[in-house]
């Protein structure tokens, strides 16, 4: 693969297209993270109020794009009758995937609103996606849906990636008075979420919804007959429309049904109070919070395109997606530290970053093998020697 080809047009399913999507996802995630931190400081508000407006900003962009570009006109080879209309058969599972997306978005942010340490919970949630992706591959292999083999390099990459997340969880490295490494150094409140019913419920909904969504994405990808239409843009469009509608309905129901106990000492810290206040007492310059979510909304395109990348296993695609976001997160921390006087990355973060690049090395070896396989099967064009 020539370096110049990364920045030029590329074929769907090619390594060049994979790198393009990864770089775009990485860049947008970095911009979103930095912008979020700076806008929160500029507005002097954060938490649920900021999350509500940035989430709205993130949802608006995909919907505008899918309608403006006509992606909502899903291309299908199979139609069924529904309420007297011809409907693509794939809608039977793409719409439920959108409902799952509507669950994933708020459960991710809701975890940050709880009065507990969420560091451990979030690391577990991230690592779980890698494990879930591998399980989905195995299930679909057993079902005869996935015809491809999961390469050993992909399995090693998954193990190293989980190890990288484990370093952030279980290892503490100090260099103040010489190198000192301590294992299993968790804070007293790090596992508080295990004793918090709300946290466990949120995590359960997140993991179940993400599992169903990833299964559906890979079901669609792996059940396309050779030469059949593979409309990832249409899939994204219908999923996003279903997700936005679901979130809007749920938000309206919650706004009018949730009650705030104003006699409680910490009522202002409750999610119900903060959610309602976001609309009852609109913050000044709320549009800045809205704009902060725009890069996240754009990154959603490439996140989905990576998960559904043509010809790749769920293990591989899930790893590329998660590792890209993890590198982006660390990069954002470094930029904020160097240029904006935020906290420096921890020693454990640097070690985890090294391990993430090791995982990427194994993924690159896997990609070389997969590209040759796809070319040999005429799923993409090119010659094996060119990859």
Buried (B, 14 or more C-beta within 10 A) or exposed (E): BEEEBBEEEBEEBBBBBBBBBBBBBBBBBBBBBBBBBBBBEEBEBBBBBBBBBBBBBBBBBBBEBBEEEEBBBBBBEEEEEEEEEEBBEBBEBBBBBBBBBBBBBBBBBBBEBBEBBBBBBBBBBBBBBBBBBBBBBEBBBEEEBBEBEBBEBBBBBBBBBBBBBBBBBBBBBEEEEEEEEEEEBEEEEBBBBEEBEBBEEBBEBBBBBBBBBBBBBBBBBBEBEEEEBBBBBBBBBBBBBBBBBBBEEBBEEBBEEEEBEEEEEEEEEBBBBBBBBBEEEEBEBBEBBBBBBBBBBBBBBBBBBBBBBBBBBBBBBBBBBBBBBBBBBBBBBBBBEEEEEBEEBBBBBBBBBEBBEBBBBBBEBBBBBBBBBBBEEEBBEBEEEEB
